[in-house]
């Protein structure tokens, strides 16, 4: 192939590296007002009164909005007021909005709003929430409007319960000669995207609602605002420019609602809600937490016979996307292993934490930490090589998933080859432990992962192609450019299909829901998977139209024509040809007669054969394919002070085919860095009132420059027959096994089993002392 697989420079690269790129907060108008949000100072408290008298006296204040008379919101279940009314349920929850001429005026007025609270008991963890005597976060859970496949338990803190029942557990335990089990936990954390969230809304005199937002899901914004507020969906236009990082955190719809309400309160004037860093970390959705219990049974040779799993997901104060995360964790609960007997209960729990958004990997790095740590416990108990144990149990074509999907080479790939390549990449034959001196030791840990996308079964994607007068092509897709290079790869796919120069393909980077064909959401590593297929259909449409008019011009049958190099020519004699530029807007004969017309290509794609899960057994087809991978992490551990240094991190992913080499490597390495950062240091710390104690990047510390290890990446190439050119998603997969591989390495290094994140020296010390 001429273009596929090449390291094509990203279409937006020059704008980004020169600082010319425009993000949501860069769109300024002199008429734009500022919306400043008043946040809850408590994790759980009843609102007794709100006094806005003094705030309204501040010059420049145009409106003050509180939560009365507003509808409940939420994607899967409507349990979240846009502004808290009867009580606040997490520290940082939005309680009121001040709309003012300037941010400073808004901040002053916000500080003068007097709110009286009655502090309520805080639900700190999903395990506490699961207890019968736990305080209720939602007293009226049974009254909320919800989708039909959401199963809350009224009178409890269970927002949703997913069951997986496969095989016969009694038989599985009977066939097991060895069992191991473990409990695991970690608290919510942050996405820490470089660009904080922001949204601007304006309502024009004709009722058109214009929203500019930093979002991964502009079409969902349009759909939900129409639904929540009974607005005409055709009059809602959502623009999304370039997005400065998202990682799932900008898939939720929040600031867009607040901006819309603010504009409505001031007669439709443009109002921006802009999160500064502390507000972004406290108020907007976070990375989900988890408490997990894993029990594995195997025979004496290490073949896994049964798994019993309980996931208590920390969905936070509102269910929103946590319901989908709970379902995603359930469908892949075993990790990438053949297990005939599975019992899994996956619960979405309400707590008094920030409610959860997807995080790169959509609950799979989280479940993998618990499963893969338990697998290392099994290897130790069997006195077996950890990689050999994983290879022996690796999922393969002909096996079934926990939800009983029959796998084949196309939809699952080759985990055993990933493991084989990893063994070479990290020099596993040298052994997992190497002594440096009396104090230092170098240790390797390994893990595996898989992931499908629990995507809406009717999720659409569309592409439109138009021509310029010189024969170059404009490509329009609803995929949001969130830093992944997806739109450049789409240009490569089109260039390969039409056998033309990729520089002659112009990609529209921004998304406008009024004129851009809809793409469901830019999440779940589904951008290329879905839009790529839609693009190929649009390309076929263009080719058919080009050949149709060219056959008249060249006086040759359509079946004798080929398309390449911006020409249509006869197969047997390429000298007989016509250029794109001469026919893409119709063809004009020398006497002035014209035929044809403007060529516009269109294509769409919708996933096939997906189904809802059976509520009692979990049986169903949740996603189109499973990407598999194997991982290794090497650390240098100090046995005296329990500190460690990251030396190497490795990922081997069955990618199907590489579409853009440097983009793929960049995606995987960036994801690996995020995974190690989440595993080693990122977390929110809370006090007894449920307040976040570290909502600044000074105290919330992702990996800094110079702290990264050497990254090693390799690929396996098992094409997915449903995907464009066989390519599998890869945007998330470098992250998935990093926490578990690091946990396995440090557990071996410290000679203690580590079951909690983040993996700090303090945690290791506490675990060794028996205080965790």
KACORKA-V690396 format. One record per residue. N is the residue number from 0. RES is the residue in one small letter. PHI is phi in degrees with one decimal (NA if undefined). PSI is psi as a letter, one per 30 degrees, with the letter a starting at -180 (NA if undefined). OMEGA is omega as a letter, one per 20 degrees, with the letter a starting at -180 (999 if undefined). Layout:
((N/RES/PHI/PSI/OMEGA) (N/RES/PHI/PSI/OMEGA))
This chain:
((0/x/NA/k/a) (1/x/-86.3/e/a) (2/x/-119.5/e/r) (3/x/-61.5/k/r) (4/x/92.4/f/a) (5/x/-81.9/l/r) (6/x/-87.6/i/r) (7/x/-71.4/k/r) (8/x/-65.3/k/a) (9/x/-62.1/k/a) (10/x/-61.4/e/a) (11/x/-97.7/g/a) (12/x/-58.9/e/a) (13/x/-63.5/e/r) (14/x/-61.8/e/a) (15/x/-72.9/e/a) (16/x/-75.0/f/r) (17/x/-95.8/f/r) (18/x/81.0/g/a) (19/x/-84.7/f/a) (20/x/-62.9/k/a) (21/x/-106.2/k/r) (22/x/-109.3/l/a) (23/x/-54.2/e/a) (24/x/-70.5/f/r) (25/x/-80.3/f/a) (26/x/-85.5/j/a) (27/x/-108.0/k/r) (28/x/-134.2/l/a) (29/x/-66.9/f/a) (30/x/-92.5/f/a) (31/x/-74.5/k/r) (32/x/-91.1/l/a) (33/x/-113.1/k/r) (34/x/-103.0/k/a) (35/x/-113.8/k/a) (36/x/-100.8/k/r) (37/x/-90.2/k/a) (38/x/-105.3/l/r) (39/x/-69.4/k/r) (40/x/-87.3/f/a) (41/x/-127.8/l/r) (42/x/-79.8/f/a) (43/x/-155.6/j/a) (44/x/-161.2/k/r) (45/x/-85.2/k/r) (46/x/-86.8/j/a) (47/x/-89.1/e/a) (48/x/-162.6/l/r) (49/x/-131.3/j/a) (50/x/-112.7/j/a) (51/x/-107.1/g/a) (52/x/-56.7/e/a) (53/x/-67.8/e/a) (54/x/-63.7/e/a) (55/x/-68.9/f/a) (56/x/-84.2/f/a) (57/x/-68.9/k/r) (58/x/-58.0/k/r) (59/x/91.2/f/r) (60/x/-76.8/k/a) (61/x/-101.3/e/a) (62/x/-164.0/l/r) (63/x/-129.3/k/a) (64/x/-115.3/k/r) (65/x/-121.3/l/a) (66/x/-85.6/f/a) (67/x/-62.9/k/r) (68/x/69.3/g/r) (69/x/-97.9/k/r) (70/x/-73.7/l/r) (71/x/-74.6/k/a) (72/x/-125.0/l/a) (73/x/140.1/k/a) (74/x/-69.9/e/a) (75/x/-94.1/f/r) (76/x/-145.9/k/a) (77/x/-87.4/i/a) (78/x/-122.3/g/a) (79/x/-116.4/j/r) (80/x/-72.0/k/r) (81/x/-57.7/e/r) (82/x/-127.3/k/a) (83/x/-56.7/k/a) (84/x/-116.6/d/a) (85/x/-71.5/e/r) (86/x/-155.0/l/r) (87/x/-98.4/k/a) (88/x/-120.3/f/r) (89/x/-156.3/l/r) (90/x/-66.2/k/a) (91/x/100.2/f/r) (92/x/-63.5/k/r) (93/x/-70.9/k/a) (94/x/-113.2/e/a) (95/x/-154.2/l/r) (96/x/-127.1/k/r) (97/x/-105.5/k/r) (98/x/-104.4/j/a) (99/x/-137.7/l/a) (100/x/-66.3/e/a) (101/x/-132.2/l/r) (102/x/-60.0/e/a) (103/x/-64.3/e/r) (104/x/-63.8/e/r) (105/x/-64.3/e/r) (106/x/-64.2/e/r) (107/x/-62.6/e/a) (108/x/-64.5/e/r) (109/x/-61.2/e/a) (110/x/-69.4/f/a) (111/x/-95.1/f/r) (112/x/-73.2/k/a) (113/x/-98.1/j/r) (114/x/-121.9/k/r) (115/x/-100.2/k/a) (116/x/-121.6/l/r) (117/x/-112.3/j/a) (118/x/-67.4/k/a) (119/x/-112.7/l/r) (120/x/-59.4/k/a) (121/x/-99.4/k/r) (122/x/-93.4/j/a) (123/x/-89.6/e/a) (124/x/-139.4/l/r) (125/x/-64.4/f/r) (126/x/-65.6/e/r) (127/x/-63.3/e/a) (128/x/-61.5/f/a) (129/x/-77.1/f/a) (130/x/-72.5/k/a) (131/x/-63.7/e/a) (132/x/-93.5/g/a) (133/x/-70.2/k/r) (134/x/-57.3/k/r) (135/x/-86.8/k/r) (136/x/-76.3/e/r) (137/x/-128.5/j/a) (138/x/-75.0/f/a) (139/x/-115.2/h/a) (140/x/-56.9/e/a) (141/x/-70.2/f/a) (142/x/-95.8/f/a) (143/x/-75.9/k/r) (144/x/-70.2/k/a) (145/x/-149.8/l/r) (146/x/-72.8/l/a) (147/x/-69.1/f/a) (148/x/-101.8/g/r) (149/x/-110.7/k/a) (150/x/-126.4/i/r) (151/x/-75.8/l/r) (152/x/-119.5/j/a) (153/x/-56.8/k/a) (154/x/84.0/g/r) (155/x/-132.7/a/r) (156/x/-100.0/g/r) (157/x/-89.8/j/r) (158/x/-80.9/f/a) (159/x/-163.5/k/a) (160/x/-133.9/k/r) (161/x/-113.2/k/r) (162/x/-110.1/k/r) (163/x/-120.3/j/a) (164/x/-130.9/j/a) (165/x/-129.6/k/r) (166/x/77.3/a/a) (167/x/-131.9/j/a) (168/x/-64.9/e/r) (169/x/-61.2/e/r) (170/x/-66.2/e/a) (171/x/-61.5/e/r) (172/x/-68.1/e/r) (173/x/-64.9/e/r) (174/x/-85.7/f/a) (175/x/-95.5/k/r) (176/x/-96.0/f/r) (177/x/-134.8/k/r) (178/x/-130.3/k/r) (179/x/-137.8/l/r) (180/x/-151.8/l/r) (181/x/-160.0/l/r) (182/x/-109.8/k/a) (183/x/-138.7/l/r) (184/x/-159.8/l/r) (185/x/-160.1/l/a) (186/x/-88.2/l/r) (187/x/-59.6/l/r) (188/x/-144.9/a/a) (189/x/-119.6/l/r) (190/x/-80.2/f/r) (191/x/52.8/h/r) (192/x/-64.4/k/a) (193/x/-58.6/e/r) (194/x/-89.2/k/r) (195/x/-74.4/l/a) (196/x/-72.6/k/r) (197/x/-157.7/l/r) (198/x/-149.2/k/r) (199/x/-124.1/k/r) (200/x/-126.3/k/r) (201/x/-145.5/k/r) (202/x/-117.0/j/a) (203/x/-78.7/l/a) (204/x/-56.6/f/r) (205/x/-86.9/g/r) (206/x/92.6/g/r) (207/x/-71.1/k/r) (208/x/-101.4/j/a) (209/x/-106.5/k/a) (210/x/-127.2/k/r) (211/x/-109.6/k/a) (212/x/-149.0/k/r) (213/x/-85.6/j/a) (214/x/-142.0/k/r) (215/x/-89.4/f/a) (216/x/-140.7/i/a) (217/x/-61.6/e/r) (218/x/-72.1/f/r) (219/x/-71.9/e/r) (220/x/-57.5/e/r) (221/x/-59.2/e/a) (222/x/-65.5/e/a) (223/x/-73.8/e/r) (224/x/-64.7/e/r) (225/x/-61.2/e/a) (226/x/-71.9/e/a) (227/x/-63.6/e/a) (228/x/-113.3/g/r) (229/x/54.1/h/r) (230/x/-95.8/l/r) (231/x/-71.5/j/a) (232/x/-62.0/f/r) (233/x/-70.3/f/r) (234/x/-101.4/g/r) (235/x/-105.1/k/a) (236/x/-120.2/j/a) (237/x/-112.8/k/r) (238/x/-106.1/k/r) (239/x/-128.1/j/r) (240/x/-80.2/a/r) (241/x/-59.1/k/a) (242/x/-114.9/k/a) (243/x/-88.0/i/a) (244/x/89.8/k/a) (245/x/-148.8/e/r) (246/x/58.1/g/a) (247/x/97.0/f/a) (248/x/-68.5/f/a) (249/x/-105.7/g/r) (250/x/-84.4/f/r) (251/x/-77.5/l/a) (252/x/-106.6/j/a) (253/x/-139.2/d/a) (254/x/-63.5/f/r) (255/x/-60.7/e/r) (256/x/-66.7/e/a) (257/x/-65.3/e/r) (258/x/-66.5/e/r) (259/x/-60.7/e/r) (260/x/-61.5/e/a) (261/x/-67.2/e/r) (262/x/-64.5/e/r) (263/x/-59.7/e/a) (264/x/-76.5/f/a) (265/x/-119.2/h/r) (266/x/73.4/g/r) (267/x/95.4/g/r) (268/x/-63.5/l/a) (269/x/-68.5/k/r) (270/x/-133.0/k/r) (271/x/-107.5/k/r) (272/x/-107.5/j/a) (273/x/-123.3/k/r) (274/x/-84.1/j/r) (275/x/-76.7/l/a) (276/x/-55.6/e/a) (277/x/-63.1/e/r) (278/x/-66.2/e/r) (279/x/-62.0/e/a) (280/x/-78.8/e/a) (281/x/-91.1/e/a) (282/x/-87.8/e/a) (283/x/-86.5/l/a) (284/x/-56.9/k/a) (285/x/-111.2/a/r) (286/x/-80.2/k/a) (287/x/-67.5/k/r) (288/x/-101.2/l/a) (289/x/-156.1/k/r) (290/x/-116.6/k/a) (291/x/-132.9/k/r) (292/x/-125.6/k/a) (293/x/-127.4/k/r) (294/x/-130.2/k/a) (295/x/-124.4/k/r) (296/x/-115.5/k/a) (297/x/-144.6/l/r) (298/x/-84.1/a/a) (299/x/-65.7/f/r) (300/x/-91.3/f/r) (301/x/94.3/g/r) (302/x/-76.8/k/a) (303/x/-71.9/k/a) (304/x/-108.9/e/a) (305/x/-152.5/k/r) (306/x/-135.4/k/r) (307/x/-120.0/k/a) (308/x/-135.1/k/r) (309/x/-128.7/k/r) (310/x/-111.1/k/r) (311/x/-111.7/j/a) (312/x/-83.7/k/r) (313/x/-85.4/i/a) (314/x/-71.6/f/a) (315/x/80.2/a/a) (316/x/-73.1/f/a) (317/x/-137.7/l/a) (318/x/-76.3/e/r) (319/x/29.1/c/a) (320/x/-80.3/f/a) (321/x/-62.3/f/r) (322/x/-62.4/e/r) (323/x/-67.5/e/r) (324/x/-64.6/e/r) (325/x/-63.2/e/r) (326/x/-67.8/e/a) (327/x/-64.1/e/r) (328/x/-65.1/e/a) (329/x/-72.3/e/a) (330/x/-69.1/f/r) (331/x/-115.6/h/a) (332/x/-62.3/f/a) (333/x/-85.0/f/a) (334/x/74.2/a/a) (335/x/-83.6/h/a) (336/x/-131.7/l/r) (337/x/-76.5/j/r) (338/x/-134.5/j/a) (339/x/-80.8/f/a) (340/x/-127.0/j/a) (341/x/-131.3/k/r) (342/x/-132.7/j/a) (343/x/-132.5/k/r) (344/x/-118.6/j/a) (345/x/-115.2/j/a) (346/x/-114.7/k/r) (347/x/-92.3/j/a) (348/x/-105.1/k/r) (349/x/-79.8/k/r) (350/x/-135.4/l/r) (351/x/-96.5/h/r) (352/x/-113.6/l/r) (353/x/-53.9/k/a) (354/x/-69.9/l/a) (355/x/-94.0/k/r) (356/x/-112.7/l/r) (357/x/-57.6/l/r) (358/x/-130.2/k/a) (359/x/-32.5/j/a) (360/x/116.5/f/r) (361/x/50.6/h/r) (362/x/78.1/g/a) (363/x/-86.4/e/r) (364/x/-66.6/e/a) (365/x/-70.3/e/r) (366/x/-67.3/e/a) (367/x/-64.9/e/r) (368/x/-59.0/e/a) (369/x/-68.1/e/a) (370/x/-66.9/e/a) (371/x/-72.1/e/r) (372/x/-65.3/e/r) (373/x/-67.9/e/r) (374/x/-63.1/e/r) (375/x/-67.3/e/r) (376/x/-62.1/e/r) (377/x/-65.5/e/r) (378/x/-60.3/e/r) (379/x/-64.8/e/a) (380/x/-67.1/e/r) (381/x/-86.2/f/a) (382/x/54.9/h/a) (383/x/-124.3/k/r) (384/x/-60.6/k/a) (385/x/-59.2/e/r) (386/x/-71.5/e/r) (387/x/-63.6/e/r) (388/x/-60.3/e/a) (389/x/-68.8/e/r) (390/x/-64.8/e/a) (391/x/-65.7/e/a) (392/x/-104.5/g/a) (393/x/-57.9/k/r) (394/x/-64.5/k/a) (395/x/-142.0/l/r) (396/x/-54.2/k/a) (397/x/98.9/f/r) (398/x/-83.6/l/r) (399/x/-121.0/l/r) (400/x/-79.3/l/r) (401/x/-56.6/f/r) (402/x/-95.0/g/r) (403/x/72.3/g/r) (404/x/-79.7/k/r) (405/x/-77.2/k/a) (406/x/-94.2/l/r) (407/x/-136.6/l/a) (408/x/-60.6/e/a) (409/x/-70.0/e/a) (410/x/-94.3/g/r) (411/x/-131.7/f/a) (412/x/77.3/a/a) (413/x/-131.0/i/a) (414/x/-67.9/e/a) (415/x/-61.5/e/r) (416/x/-69.9/e/r) (417/x/-59.4/e/r) (418/x/-64.1/e/r) (419/x/-61.2/e/r) (420/x/-67.4/e/r) (421/x/-63.7/e/a) (422/x/-55.3/e/r) (423/x/-72.6/e/a) (424/x/-61.8/e/a) (425/x/-101.0/g/r) (426/x/54.0/h/a) (427/x/-63.6/f/a) (428/x/-64.6/f/r) (429/x/-72.5/f/a) (430/x/98.5/l/a) (431/x/-76.6/f/a) (432/x/-127.2/k/r) (433/x/-136.1/j/a) (434/x/-72.3/k/r) (435/x/-97.1/e/r) (436/x/-158.8/a/a) (437/x/-62.5/f/a) (438/x/-100.6/e/a) (439/x/-106.8/k/r) (440/x/-142.2/k/r) (441/x/-104.4/k/a) (442/x/-134.7/k/r) (443/x/-112.4/k/r) (444/x/-126.2/l/a) (445/x/-129.2/l/r) (446/x/-164.0/l/r) (447/x/-136.6/l/r) (448/x/-152.6/l/r) (449/x/-146.4/l/r) (450/x/-160.3/k/r) (451/x/-109.8/l/a) (452/x/-109.2/j/r) (453/x/-76.6/i/a) (454/x/-97.3/l/r) (455/x/-56.2/k/a) (456/x/-67.0/f/r) (457/x/-113.6/g/a) (458/x/-65.1/k/a) (459/x/-102.6/l/r) (460/x/-148.0/k/a) (461/x/-133.6/l/r) (462/x/-137.5/k/r) (463/x/-122.7/k/r) (464/x/-120.7/k/r) (465/x/-126.7/l/a) (466/x/-106.1/l/r) (467/x/-95.2/l/a) (468/x/-63.5/f/r) (469/x/-89.0/g/r) (470/x/92.1/f/r) (471/x/-73.4/l/a) (472/x/-122.2/k/r) (473/x/-100.9/k/a) (474/x/-112.8/k/a) (475/x/-123.1/k/r) (476/x/-140.7/l/r) (477/x/-80.7/g/r) (478/x/-64.4/k/r) (479/x/-90.0/k/r) (480/x/-80.7/j/a) (481/x/-102.3/g/r) (482/x/106.5/g/a) (483/x/-90.0/f/a) (484/x/77.3/g/a) (485/x/-59.3/e/a) (486/x/-71.7/f/r) (487/x/-67.5/e/r) (488/x/-64.9/e/r) (489/x/-59.8/e/r) (490/x/-62.7/e/r) (491/x/-64.4/e/r) (492/x/-60.1/e/r) (493/x/-66.8/e/r) (494/x/-61.6/e/r) (495/x/-66.0/e/a) (496/x/-64.7/e/a) (497/x/-94.1/f/r) (498/x/53.6/h/a) (499/x/-132.5/l/a) (500/x/-69.4/k/a) (501/x/-64.4/f/r) (502/x/-70.7/f/r) (503/x/-90.9/g/r) (504/x/-111.9/k/a) (505/x/-106.8/k/a) (506/x/-103.1/k/r) (507/x/-78.0/j/a) (508/x/-81.3/e/a) (509/x/-80.2/l/r) (510/x/-117.7/k/r) (511/x/-130.6/j/a) (512/x/-66.6/f/r) (513/x/-83.7/e/a) (514/x/-122.3/f/r) (515/x/-91.5/k/r) (516/x/-61.5/k/a) (517/x/-72.9/k/r) (518/x/-123.8/k/a) (519/x/-44.2/d/r) (520/x/-155.7/l/r) (521/x/-91.6/i/a) (522/x/-146.6/l/r) (523/x/63.9/g/a) (524/x/54.3/h/a) (525/x/-107.4/g/a) (526/x/-61.2/e/r) (527/x/-69.9/e/a) (528/x/-57.0/e/a) (529/x/-88.9/e/a) (530/x/-66.5/f/r) (531/x/-62.3/e/r) (532/x/-68.0/e/r) (533/x/-61.9/e/r) (534/x/-64.8/e/r) (535/x/-62.7/e/r) (536/x/-67.3/e/r) (537/x/-64.3/e/r) (538/x/-65.0/e/r) (539/x/-60.8/e/r) (540/x/-63.4/e/r) (541/x/-63.5/e/a) (542/x/-60.1/e/a) (543/x/-62.0/e/a) (544/x/-69.6/e/r) (545/x/-61.6/e/a) (546/x/-67.4/e/a) (547/x/-61.8/e/a) (548/x/-76.5/e/r) (549/x/-65.8/e/a) (550/x/-63.3/e/r) (551/x/-73.9/e/a) (552/x/-64.9/e/a) (553/x/-89.2/f/a) (554/x/54.2/h/a) (555/x/-139.2/k/r) (556/x/-62.2/k/a) (557/x/-56.6/e/a) (558/x/-69.0/f/r) (559/x/-92.6/f/a) (560/x/-100.9/k/r) (561/x/-128.4/l/r) (562/x/-121.0/k/r) (563/x/-171.0/l/r) (564/x/53.7/h/r) (565/x/62.1/h/r) (566/x/-136.9/l/r) (567/x/-115.7/k/a) (568/x/-139.0/l/r) (569/x/-78.5/k/a) (570/x/-61.8/e/a) (571/x/-84.2/f/a) (572/x/-146.7/i/a) (573/x/-61.3/f/r) (574/x/-68.4/f/r) (575/x/-89.2/j/a) (576/x/-152.1/l/r) (577/x/-140.1/k/a) (578/x/-75.9/l/r) (579/x/-51.6/e/a) (580/x/-63.4/f/a) (581/x/-87.6/f/a) (582/x/-128.7/f/a) (583/x/-71.4/f/r) (584/x/-117.5/g/a) (585/x/95.0/l/a) (586/x/-116.2/k/a) (587/x/-112.3/k/r) (588/x/-75.7/l/a) (589/x/-53.8/e/a) (590/x/-83.1/g/r) (591/x/101.9/f/r) (592/x/-60.9/k/a) (593/x/-128.1/k/r) (594/x/-133.5/l/r) (595/x/77.9/b/a) (596/x/168.3/a/a) (597/x/-60.2/k/r) (598/x/-91.2/k/r) (599/x/-127.4/k/r) (600/x/-96.2/k/r) (601/x/-140.9/k/r) (602/x/-148.5/l/r) (603/x/-144.3/l/r) (604/x/-147.5/k/r) (605/x/-138.3/k/a) (606/x/-64.6/k/a) (607/x/-113.0/l/r) (608/x/64.2/g/r) (609/x/-84.6/l/a) (610/x/-147.0/l/r) (611/x/-71.2/l/r) (612/x/-85.0/k/r) (613/x/-64.0/k/a) (614/x/-65.2/f/a) (615/x/-99.1/e/a) (616/x/-114.3/f/a) (617/x/80.9/g/a) (618/x/-64.9/k/r) (619/x/157.7/l/a) (620/x/-107.1/j/a) (621/x/-84.5/f/a) (622/x/-157.7/l/a) (623/x/-79.3/e/a) (624/x/-162.0/l/r) (625/x/-117.3/k/r) (626/x/-92.9/k/a) (627/x/-111.8/l/a) (628/x/-159.0/l/r) (629/x/-129.6/k/a) (630/x/-138.3/l/r) (631/x/-145.2/k/r) (632/x/-134.7/k/r) (633/x/-115.9/k/a) (634/x/-125.7/l/r) (635/x/-105.9/j/a) (636/x/-109.3/k/r) (637/x/-96.9/j/a) (638/x/-74.5/f/a) (639/x/-86.3/e/a) (640/x/-107.3/g/r) (641/x/66.5/g/r) (642/x/-87.0/l/r) (643/x/-150.8/l/r) (644/x/-126.4/k/r) (645/x/-75.3/k/a) (646/x/-102.0/e/a) (647/x/-140.4/l/r) (648/x/-138.0/k/a) (649/x/-130.8/k/r) (650/x/-135.4/k/r) (651/x/-125.5/j/a) (652/x/-123.7/k/r) (653/x/-79.8/j/a) (654/x/-91.4/f/a) (655/x/82.1/d/r) (656/x/-155.3/k/r) (657/x/-85.0/k/r) (658/x/-88.0/e/r) (659/x/-141.3/j/a) (660/x/-59.4/e/a) (661/x/-67.8/e/r) (662/x/-64.9/e/r) (663/x/-63.9/e/r) (664/x/-62.3/e/r) (665/x/-63.6/e/r) (666/x/-61.9/e/a) (667/x/-67.5/e/a) (668/x/-65.7/e/r) (669/x/-61.9/e/r) (670/x/-66.7/e/r) (671/x/-61.3/e/r) (672/x/-61.7/e/r) (673/x/-62.7/e/a) (674/x/-64.8/e/r) (675/x/-69.3/e/r) (676/x/-67.6/e/r) (677/x/-60.2/e/a) (678/x/-70.7/e/a) (679/x/-97.8/f/a) (680/x/-154.8/f/a) (681/x/-83.6/k/r) (682/x/-170.2/l/r) (683/x/-91.7/k/r) (684/x/-107.4/k/a) (685/x/-121.4/l/r) (686/x/-97.9/a/a) (687/x/-67.2/f/r) (688/x/-94.2/g/a) (689/x/77.1/g/a) (690/x/-86.6/k/r) (691/x/-73.4/k/a) (692/x/-93.1/f/a) (693/x/-133.3/h/a) (694/x/-90.3/h/r) (695/x/-137.5/l/a) (696/x/-72.0/f/r) (697/x/-72.9/e/a) (698/x/-111.9/f/r) (699/x/-103.5/j/a) (700/x/-114.6/j/r) (701/x/-66.6/l/r) (702/x/-57.4/k/r) (703/x/-95.3/l/r) (704/x/-58.2/k/r) (705/x/91.8/f/a) (706/x/-100.8/f/a) (707/x/-78.4/l/r) (708/x/-82.1/a/r) (709/x/-75.8/k/a) (710/x/-100.8/k/r) (711/x/-117.3/k/a) (712/x/-132.6/k/r) (713/x/-141.6/l/a) (714/x/-129.8/l/r) (715/x/-114.1/k/a) (716/x/-121.6/i/r) (717/x/-112.0/j/a) (718/x/-65.5/k/r) (719/x/-92.3/j/a) (720/x/-68.2/f/r) (721/x/-87.4/f/a) (722/x/-94.8/l/r) (723/x/-61.3/j/a) (724/x/56.6/g/r) (725/x/84.5/g/a) (726/x/-77.3/k/r) (727/x/-98.0/l/r) (728/x/-64.4/k/a) (729/x/-141.6/g/a) (730/x/-65.1/f/a) (731/x/-107.0/f/b) (732/x/-73.4/f/r) (733/x/-65.4/f/a) (734/x/-81.9/e/a) (735/x/-59.5/e/a) (736/x/-97.0/f/a) (737/x/-64.7/e/a) (738/x/-59.2/e/a) (739/x/-70.9/e/r) (740/x/-63.7/e/r) (741/x/-65.5/e/r) (742/x/-61.6/e/r) (743/x/-67.1/e/r) (744/x/-65.7/e/a) (745/x/-70.7/e/r) (746/x/-63.0/e/r) (747/x/-69.7/e/a) (748/x/-65.5/e/a) (749/x/-88.1/f/a) (750/x/57.4/h/r) (751/x/-153.5/k/a) (752/x/-84.2/j/a) (753/x/-95.6/k/a) (754/x/-124.3/g/a) (755/x/-135.7/l/r) (756/x/-118.4/l/i) (757/x/-78.6/l/a) (758/x/-87.2/i/a) (759/x/-92.5/l/r) (760/x/-55.3/e/r) (761/x/-62.6/e/r) (762/x/-62.3/e/r) (763/x/-60.9/e/r) (764/x/-61.8/e/a) (765/x/-63.6/e/a) (766/x/-65.3/e/r) (767/x/-64.9/e/r) (768/x/-85.2/f/r) (769/x/77.7/g/a) (770/x/-104.3/g/r) (771/x/-120.8/NA/999))
